Amino acid sequence: MPSYDSVSAKIYRFDPATESSPRYEIFEVPLEKDMRVLDVLDYVAENCGADLGYRWFCGVKRCGMCGLTVNGKAVLACWERATPSMIIEPLPNMPVIRDLVIDRSSLERVTLEMEPCLKRNEPYQKFPEPFTHKQFEDAFRLMNCIECYVCSAACPVLGEADYKTFAGPASLVQLAKVALHPKDEGDRVALALKGDIYACISCYQCSNVCPVGINVLEDAIEQLKRQCAMHARSNSDMQHAQVFSALIKKFGRIHPATLMRRTKDVMQLARKAFWAFKMYRKGKVRLTPQAVRGIDDIRKIFEVVEEHR
């Protein structure tokens, strides 16, 4: 195996206040054992005379402030291992303030609009309240979220500049955290629909990049979709739930193009057609559905559930 004693870091530089376009600078940094990307940035700032803009606070994967992109993947700088050759850029889907520092305020506002605080109609009977692990299990899975917005940076739907209504995975995690709490009595279905939850294309990018290992799609977004299906408020909501279920039964996965075609009217299809085409060009969606391996087992599960209704 080749051995390396340095890191070649190609770093994105841009100050919108004084520059018209971004540029990249390459820095050579001594490679040390167990070196992280944050260590590389610290070295550049302290030893290379670069007035580099980047953000961090805790350095131990707890504050969620040091998100950036390394070789095309959204990560936390404090936890991502340094490699001999790296392209370091700011997180996408958010405006750049300077260099690697991004403005998260728009996504944070969306999170606040999700009203991610427990709502109760009845007061506490005693404190602490007793919960079984089973009662709290679904909400507990999401408690590790550090609100780093790495999942939203990786979301291809949020990456489309002309798509403004989707809340994004990070905000939906915060909504799911309270929606799945056994004592919450807020109207979470209305908030999920307001956040255009069905715009999610189930690509798993959010789950793949989560630095704390949350399965964002299955444990948050799909759980919210399930609640929306159970409390369908209109014929269109019910139709979406039925088509969604039928696709899972037939193919074992969601096919966004088919789901859209069967649940949207002509005007809605026209508005989203260009966006859907761009998703296809990026390889995020297929033109035709394809069944997953083990589809027969999935269909048997549906048969069992339908027998016990």
C-alpha positions in Angstrom: 0.0 0.0 0.0 1.3 3.5 -0.7 2.0 5.6 2.3 1.2 9.3 2.5 2.7 11.9 4.7 0.6 14.9 3.6 -2.9 16.0 2.7 -3.7 17.9 -0.4 -6.8 19.9 0.4 -8.5 21.8 -2.3 -10.7 24.3 -0.4 -13.6 26.4 -1.7 -13.1 30.1 -1.2 -15.7 32.7 -1.7 -16.7 36.0 -0.1 -20.0 37.2 -1.7 -19.4 40.7 -0.3 -16.2 41.2 -2.2 -16.0 38.5 -4.9 -18.1 37.9 -8.0 -17.5 34.1 -8.2 -16.0 31.3 -6.1 -12.5 30.0 -6.4 -10.4 27.1 -5.0 -7.1 27.1 -3.2 -4.9 24.1 -2.7 -3.1 23.6 0.6 -0.5 20.9 1.6 -1.0 19.8 5.2 1.1 17.3 7.2 -0.9 14.1 7.6 -1.1 12.8 11.2 -2.6 9.7 12.7 -6.4 9.8 13.2 -6.5 13.3 11.6 -10.0 14.7 10.9 -11.1 17.2 8.3 -11.5 19.8 11.0 -7.8 19.3 12.0 -6.9 20.0 8.3 -8.9 23.3 8.4 -7.4 24.3 11.7 -3.9 23.8 10.3 -4.6 25.8 7.2 -6.1 28.7 9.3 -3.2 28.7 11.8 -0.2 27.9 9.7 -0.9 28.8 6.0 -1.8 32.5 6.4 -5.3 31.8 5.0 -8.1 33.9 6.4 -10.3 30.8 6.0 -14.0 31.0 7.0 -15.3 27.8 8.6 -17.5 27.0 11.6 -17.3 24.6 14.5 -18.0 24.5 18.3 -17.8 21.2 20.1 -15.5 19.1 17.9 -17.0 15.9 19.1 -20.1 15.4 16.9 -22.6 17.1 19.3 -23.2 20.6 18.2 -23.9 20.0 14.5 -22.2 23.2 13.4 -19.3 22.0 11.3 -21.2 20.4 8.4 -19.5 20.7 5.0 -18.9 18.7 1.8 -15.9 16.5 1.3 -15.3 14.9 -2.1 -19.0 15.4 -2.9 -20.4 14.0 0.4 -22.1 16.0 3.1 -20.3 15.3 6.4 -19.3 16.7 9.8 -15.7 18.1 9.7 -15.0 17.1 13.2 -15.7 13.4 12.6 -14.8 12.8 9.0 -11.4 11.2 8.6 -8.9 13.2 6.5 -7.7 11.5 3.3 -4.6 12.3 1.2 -6.6 14.1 -1.4 -9.7 16.1 -0.6 -12.0 18.7 -2.2 -13.6 20.6 0.7 -16.7 22.7 -0.1 -19.7 24.2 1.8 -22.9 22.3 2.3 -25.2 22.7 -0.7 -28.9 23.9 -0.6 -27.9 26.8 1.7 -26.5 30.3 0.8 -22.7 30.8 1.4 -21.8 33.5 3.9 -18.1 33.1 3.4 -15.9 30.2 2.3 -17.2 27.1 4.1 -19.7 29.0 6.3 -23.3 28.6 5.2 -26.5 30.4 6.2 -28.9 27.9 7.8 -31.5 30.4 8.8 -34.0 29.6 6.0 -34.1 25.9 7.0 -34.2 26.8 10.7 -37.2 28.9 10.0 -38.9 26.0 8.3 -38.1 23.8 11.4 -39.7 26.4 13.7 -42.8 26.4 11.4 -43.1 22.6 12.1 -43.8 23.6 15.7 -41.4 20.9 17.1 -42.6 21.2 20.7 -44.7 18.8 22.7 -48.4 19.8 22.7 -50.7 18.5 25.5 -54.4 19.0 26.2 -54.1 17.4 29.6 -51.6 18.6 32.3 -48.9 16.5 33.8 -50.4 14.1 36.4 -47.0 13.6 38.0 -43.3 14.0 37.2 -41.5 12.1 35.9 -44.2 10.4 33.9 -43.8 6.7 33.5 -43.2 5.4 30.0 -42.4 1.9 28.8 -39.6 1.5 26.2 -42.2 0.3 23.7 -44.3 3.4 24.1 -41.3 5.7 23.6 -39.3 3.6 21.1 -40.3 5.4 17.9 -39.6 8.9 19.3 -36.4 7.7 21.1 -34.8 6.8 17.8 -34.8 10.4 16.7 -33.5 11.9 20.0 -29.9 11.6 18.7 -30.5 14.3 16.0 -28.0 17.1 16.4 -29.7 19.4 13.9 -26.6 19.6 11.7 -28.7 19.9 8.5 -26.4 17.5 6.7 -29.4 15.4 5.6 -31.1 18.5 4.1 -27.9 19.4 2.3 -27.9 15.9 0.7 -31.6 16.1 -0.3 -32.0 16.3 -4.1 -35.5 17.7 -3.8 -34.2 20.7 -1.8 -31.5 21.0 -4.4 -34.0 22.1 -7.0 -34.1 25.9 -7.0 -37.6 26.0 -8.4 -39.0 23.7 -5.7 -39.8 25.8 -2.6 -42.6 23.9 -0.7 -40.7 20.9 0.7 -39.7 21.3 4.3 -36.7 19.0 4.0 -35.6 15.9 6.0 -34.0 17.9 8.9 -37.2 19.8 9.7 -39.3 16.6 9.3 -37.1 14.8 11.8 -37.9 17.5 14.3 -41.6 17.2 13.5 -41.5 13.4 13.7 -39.8 13.5 17.1 -42.9 15.1 18.7 -45.4 13.4 16.4 -44.2 10.0 17.6 -44.2 11.0 21.3 -46.9 9.1 23.2 -48.1 12.2 25.0 -48.2 14.6 22.0 -51.6 15.9 20.9 -50.7 18.4 18.3 -52.0 18.4 14.7 -48.9 16.9 13.1 -50.7 15.7 10.0 -51.6 19.3 9.0 -48.0 20.4 9.6 -46.5 17.5 7.6 -48.8 18.3 4.7 -47.9 21.9 4.9 -44.3 20.8 4.6 -45.2 19.0 1.4 -44.0 15.7 2.8 -45.1 13.7 -0.3 -42.5 15.6 -2.3 -40.0 13.2 -0.7 -38.8 10.7 -3.4 -37.6 8.1 -0.9 -34.0 8.1 -2.3 -32.4 7.4 1.1 -29.8 10.1 0.7 -30.8 11.7 4.0 -30.4 8.3 5.8 -27.1 7.6 4.0 -25.3 10.8 5.2 -26.7 11.1 8.8 -23.6 11.4 10.9 -25.4 10.0 14.0 -26.9 7.0 12.2 -30.6 8.0 12.2 -32.5 6.3 9.4 -34.2 9.6 8.5 -36.4 8.2 5.7 -37.8 5.1 7.5 -37.8 6.3 11.1 -39.0 9.9 10.5 -40.4 10.7 7.1 -42.2 7.4 6.4 -43.6 7.4 9.9 -45.1 10.8 9.2 -46.4 9.6 5.9 -48.1 6.8 7.7 -49.8 9.2 10.1 -51.0 11.3 7.1 -52.4 8.1 5.5 -54.2 7.1 8.7 -55.8 10.6 9.0 -56.5 11.3 5.4 -58.6 14.5 5.3 -59.6 14.6 1.7 -60.2 12.3 -1.3 -56.8 13.3 -2.7 -55.0 12.4 0.6 -56.8 9.0 0.7 -56.0 8.4 -3.0 -52.3 9.1 -2.3 -52.3 6.7 0.6 -53.9 4.0 -1.5 -51.6 4.3 -4.5 -48.6 4.5 -2.1 -49.6 1.2 -0.5 -50.4 -0.5 -3.8 -46.9 0.4 -5.1 -45.2 -1.1 -2.1 -47.3 -4.2 -2.4 -46.5 -4.6 -6.2 -42.9 -3.5 -6.3 -41.6 -3.3 -2.7 -40.6 0.3 -3.2 -42.1 3.7 -4.1 -41.9 4.8 -7.8 -42.3 8.6 -7.6 -43.3 9.0 -11.2 -46.1 6.5 -11.0 -47.2 7.9 -7.6 -47.3 11.4 -9.1 -49.1 10.4 -12.3 -51.9 8.6 -10.4 -52.4 11.2 -7.7 -52.0 14.6 -9.3 -54.3 16.4 -11.7 -53.2 17.7 -15.1 -52.1 21.2 -13.8 -50.2 19.7 -10.9 -48.4 17.3 -13.2 -47.5 20.1 -15.6 -46.0 22.1 -12.7 -43.9 19.2 -11.5 -43.0 17.6 -14.8 -39.8 19.6 -15.3 -38.7 19.0 -11.7 -39.3 15.2 -12.1 -37.3 15.2 -15.4 -34.3 16.8 -13.6 -34.6 14.1 -10.9 -34.5 11.5 -13.6 -31.4 13.1 -15.3 -29.6 12.9 -11.9 -30.4 9.2 -11.6 -32.7 9.8 -8.5 -35.8 8.3 -10.1 -36.5 5.6 -12.7 -38.8 6.0 -15.7 -40.4 2.6 -15.0 -40.9 0.8 -11.7 -38.8 -2.3 -10.8 -39.6 -4.8 -8.1 -37.0 -5.3 -5.3 -35.6 -8.6 -4.3 -37.8 -10.5 -1.9 -41.0 -9.0 -3.3 -42.8 -12.3 -2.7 -42.1 -12.0 1.0 -43.4 -8.4 1.0 -46.6 -9.5 -0.7 -47.1 -12.2 1.9 -46.9 -9.6 4.7 -49.7 -7.6 2.9 -51.8 -10.7 2.7 -51.4 -11.4 6.4 -52.2 -7.8 7.3 -55.3 -7.8 5.1 -56.5 -11.1 6.6 -56.4 -9.6 10.1 -58.2 -6.3 9.3 
